[in-house]
Amino acid sequence: MKIVYYSFGGRYSDNPRALHQRLLARGDVDAEHVWLAGPDHAGAFPAGTTTVGLGTPGAPAALESADLVIADNHLPAWDKRPGTTYLQTWHGTPLKRIHRDAHFTQPDGEDVMSLLDDDVTRWDVLLAPSEAAAVPLREAFRFPGPVPVTGYPRNDALLAPGAVQRRARVRAELGVADGATAVLYAPTWRDDDRFGDGPDFRLALDLQRFTERLGRDHVLLLRLHYLVPDALSGLDVPGVVDVSRHPDVNDLYLAADVLVSDYSSAVFDFAVTGKPIVHFVYDLERYRDVLRGFYFDLQGIAAGPLLRTSEEVLDALADLEDVRVRFKERYEVFQETFCHAEDGRAADRVLDLALNRTEVRA
């Protein structure tokens, strides 16, 4: 069997990474594993991993010779061979509207959207992390095929037996002192920032004020969206660590004591850990009504406070016990709604499903 993997512009990451690692650990399938690697990420793959350069003639050739294709995002054009299974894992529970449901359209958006729609026609299975997520995922892509609710393979690591030891190791590597509160700040991207139709990129959270008020026993782990990871390159603020290019976000989820985000799918994954979540929604109305739109009523489902200013965020971070107590019941409902399939065994469920569908060439 030949399995070809693709993640986020050619990275070794996300659900495809978790499935690859689990398949290697199981050792019950004789397979050739090939990854599509972006030019900026080719050096980050584990030693011995077979890679093919994204954007080279070898990439479509690899896809066209595969028995199983596993991707977490849209692939470049290729001719799918009869008998190949294309498993689309996607990469998060969509709070914000995606694909043809999104309000915002970038220049030449219809041309881009047509290419993406062509990719959807090749999908055989689209994963859903929860029953709640399955509906918008199917509708956004107009996908007529199966959308099994499996949980996300990438989230298995958050419940793994070695999670406590991994947390300690990562915190040490990032320089987070024992007893310090690690705040993971992971905002999503704004379409007008990404495509240049709006103001220059800016970070709404006041990092200097964070350091002044909380810096002695707090560390801010800054995780920008993968589409704009270098927007603040060269950042030098005491108590702030730029982890935008850290290779595995699960390391950061485990290392953190609290997540500050906005409309990112990170909140759904982080909720698996049970740790506090704070929403910094300074542009709620613009994001909801102009840029993207939502599938769910954020004010109705949020497992933590919706805050408008940096100072309100710092107030919440200074008293996380208050956040835990006030949002305990809402957090439990959130987990029941969006994390019910996360039990640490999603990768095995997905692999069994995909392998049972795949026809191996003679």
Secondary structure as UniProt FT lines:
FT   STRAND          2..6
FT   TURN            8..10
FT   HELIX           14..26
FT   STRAND          32..37
FT   TURN            39..41
FT   HELIX           42..44
FT   TURN            47..48
FT   STRAND          50..53
FT   TURN            54..55
FT   HELIX           58..64
FT   STRAND          68..71
FT   TURN            82..83
FT   STRAND          85..88
FT   HELIX           99..101
FT   TURN            107..108
FT   HELIX           109..120
FT   TURN            121..122
FT   STRAND          125..126
FT   HELIX           131..141
FT   HELIX           153..159
FT   TURN            161..162
FT   HELIX           163..174
FT   TURN            178..179
FT   STRAND          181..185
FT   HELIX           191..195
FT   HELIX           207..214
FT   TURN            215..217
FT   STRAND          218..222
FT   TURN            226..227
FT   TURN            229..234
FT   TURN            238..239
FT   STRAND          240..242
FT   TURN            244..245
FT   HELIX           249..255
FT   STRAND          258..261
FT   HELIX           266..270
FT   HELIX           271..273
FT   STRAND          277..280
FT   TURN            282..283
FT   HELIX           284..286
FT   HELIX           287..291
FT   HELIX           298..301
FT   STRAND          306..307
FT   HELIX           310..318
FT   HELIX           320..326
FT   HELIX           328..338
FT   TURN            340..341
FT   HELIX           346..357
//
